[in-house]
Amino acid sequence: MSQFAKFLLTDGQIPSVWINVLPALREPMDPPLHPGTRQPLAPQDLQAIFPMSLIEQEFSPLAEIDVPGEVLDIYRLWRPTPLYRAKRLEKALDTPAHIYYKYEGTSPAGSHKPNTAVAQAWYNKQAGIRRLATETGAGQWGSALALACRMFGLECTVYMVKVSYQQKPYRRMMMNTWGAEVFASPSDRTHAGQSILAAHPDSPGSLGIAISEAVEDAATHSDTNYSLGSVLNHVMLHQTVIGQEAKRQMDLADEQPDVVIGCFGGGSNFGGLALPYVLDKFAGSAVRIMAVEPAACPSLTRGAYAYDYGDTAKLTPLIKMYTLGHDFVPPGIHAGGLRYHGASPLLSHLLKHGWLEAKAYKQTPVFEAAVQFAQTEGILPAPESAHAIRAAMDEALAAKEEGRPRVILFCLSGHGHFDMSAYDNYLSGKLQDYEHPGKEIDEAMAAIPS
Ligand SMILES: *Cc1c(COP(=O)(O)O)cnc(C)c1O
């Protein structure tokens, strides 16, 4: 075992392909359905909002897809990202476990999200698109897409969930700096926004509403496409650069993980790290793969595996996924990036068939873990990422209990420099733990189409 604390690759070792697990799946996936006819979606159905190249990736039978050279040129600004061994955290926990983390917070936007934003912007540019519209919750995805659009000279319109727009101005300023226009959602710029405002003038907004606005904007402007930062197969595909690099780096460390962990909002950082390991699992590896979500928005652990809409206004296709219902508005927890009612259909499928496991945590133990991580490893994690830290620490403590070694690998999906008010709340004892929102979930589940 190596004594090194971090494992670095060179520019030449940035993955030159993305890994597509679709052709390797053991069980067939249920197809997305057209929201009107409820028949399996045809690729043309998506052409109003996505370029054909990305639609092809969504259904691709190829095991590997080449990363375009111009996308690699942008990746080179921050990739390969470092893999660390958390020796000081191990020592603080007094555990025989070895804890490794892949740190995606070194990108200009501070998270893993530019891995797909850059790819999506490039394919849209190739297709002659002039502008991209999208939604953002806490602002991480919006800032990643604003950056990516700037790199390729595209315009960018971001519908930002209103409560975050008001409470988290710095992400908005970051988007503005990269040249994007940002609107608080629900806005009066779309029919979807107008009808929500008519019924609920004080609506704080939700990701589902903001998606409806961005999709409508794209569908009603021929020079504009829509871009989604998580959930879809092509997003998972682009994010596999994380897992491919991590595997090479674990080889450098001369260890193999017993458990691979990622926090879960729509599934992209988790899928990015985990999917290359899922292929190993198909080939017989015993590695455990664990998704970690907030107890306040527990799609994987408490949701139904069912066809549902990706947005509130029911504009998106019906996708088979773990869902809390497209009407579900989760409590205002600080891990804004994990407040989505649904989940990646690919990862939902893998969970359903037993290839993955899932776990949920409340905010307080998550922030406890975040602070202990900051105090030992130095990096101040995003509240989203801290869910993975919590689970990694619990795995390390379980190993201690058993008195046996365990190799733990998790994705540190981003830094928390824009989340200081959340830390302030925690440190001053004001952080609130939401109970499982059982009643709201029951109500929203009733709206899932049968
Ligand atoms: C957006 C975000 C997430 C959640 O999104 P996934 O698609 O589930 O990865 C997690 N961590 C950070 C830092 C994020 O910005």
The ligand as an SDF file (V2000), in Angstrom:
LIG
                    3D

 15 15  0  0  0  0  0  0  0  0999 V2000
  -25.6680   19.2130   -8.4400 C   0  0  0  0  0  0  0  0  0  0  0  0
  -24.7820   18.6260   -7.4410 C   0  0  0  0  0  0  0  0  0  0  0  0
  -25.0400   17.3570   -6.9030 C   0  0  0  0  0  0  0  0  0  0  0  0
  -26.2660   16.5500   -7.2330 C   0  0  0  0  0  0  0  0  0  0  0  0
  -26.4310   16.2220   -8.5680 O   0  0  0  0  0  0  0  0  0  0  0  0
  -26.1450   14.7740   -9.1280 P   0  0  0  0  0  0  0  0  0  0  0  0
  -26.6110   14.8220  -10.5290 O   0  0  0  0  0  0  0  0  0  0  0  0
  -26.8980   13.7810   -8.3040 O   0  0  0  0  0  0  0  0  0  0  0  0
  -24.6740   14.5720   -9.0240 O   0  0  0  0  0  0  0  0  0  0  0  0
  -24.1330   16.8370   -5.9980 C   0  0  0  0  0  0  0  0  0  0  0  0
  -23.0440   17.5280   -5.6130 N   0  0  0  0  0  0  0  0  0  0  0  0
  -22.7690   18.7570   -6.0980 C   0  0  0  0  0  0  0  0  0  0  0  0
  -21.5580   19.4690   -5.6130 C   0  0  0  0  0  0  0  0  0  0  0  0
  -23.6260   19.3340   -7.0280 C   0  0  0  0  0  0  0  0  0  0  0  0
  -23.3450   20.5430   -7.5170 O   0  0  0  0  0  0  0  0  0  0  0  0
  1  2  1  0
  2  3  1  0
  2 14  2  0
  3  4  1  0
  3 10  2  0
  4  5  1  0
  5  6  1  0
  6  7  2  0
  6  8  1  0
  6  9  1  0
 10 11  1  0
 11 12  2  0
 12 13  1  0
 12 14  1  0
 14 15  1  0
M  END
$$$$
